Amino acid sequence: MDDISERSHRLLEEEKSKYSKILLSRLQARLGDVDGARKYAEILALVEHTFQSAGLVKEFHAYIQMVVGIVSFVRDPPFFVKIMYS
């Protein structure tokens, strides 16, 4: 998140903290202190995994576009590539 202002970054951090505390409190009220904390940790791990997976998918798509672009440039006329891949 390097492309947002310091104020926006601070606001996001405050909201993240606020909603994290709400989630933990809700889970602990519903499941008990230990089981609620355990479920909270599982959710955080799932969120982290989701972000990592999204990054890998993004890199994969960039790689495929690069390969398709190289192959298409050699095989297809530039106007065809522009129509198909833009």
ABEGO torsion letter per residue (X at the ends): XAABBAAAAAAAAAAAAAAAAAAAAAAAAAAEAAAAAAAAAAAAAAAAAAAAAAAAAAAAAAAAAAAAAAAAAAABBAAAAAAAAX
